[in-house]
Amino acid sequence: MKVKLELFGASRDFSNKDFLEFNIKEKISIKDFRKEIINYVKVNFKENEGFKKIVETSAFCSEDNNIINDNYKITKDQKIAIIPPIGGG
């Protein structure tokens, strides 16, 4: 399935577009999706610690604009937004 990760705030530096697309083989929790994004950062930004910290501390938002926790399961093609903390907090 395809998960389109919409990028906001500091996460916009992850791509020259305002999103990233991930091909996921099976349903995945936000906790595990966070690991997929960190792997993307490791490969594409030489393990940039600042980018990893952004992923680790960000909130995520579902297609219907609800903040979702790490236990939320992505079970189909969908958009998920990453919402980094503002002001480093």
Residue, then its C-alpha position, 0 to 999 in steps of 0.5 A: m500500500k502507498v502512504k503519502l506523508e505530507l510534510f509540514g514545518a521543519s520536515r519540509d526539508f526532507s524533500n523538494k516536494d511537500f510530501l514523501e511516498f512510502n510503499i508499505k507491504e502490510k498494515i503498520s503502526i505509527k510507531d513503526f512508520r516513524k522507524e521507516i521515516i528515520n530509515y529514509v533520513k539515514v539513507n538520504f541525509k547521512e543520519n542527520e541527527g537533527f532530522k532524526k530528532i524531528v521525526e522522533t518528536s513529531a505528532f502525526c495527523s490522519e486524513d480526517n485531521n485528527i492527531i493520532n498516537d503511535n498505536y494508530k494502524i495504517t491499514k490502507d492507502q492514505k495520507i498521513a501528515i507529520i507535524p513537527p514541534i514548533g520552536g524546538g519544543 
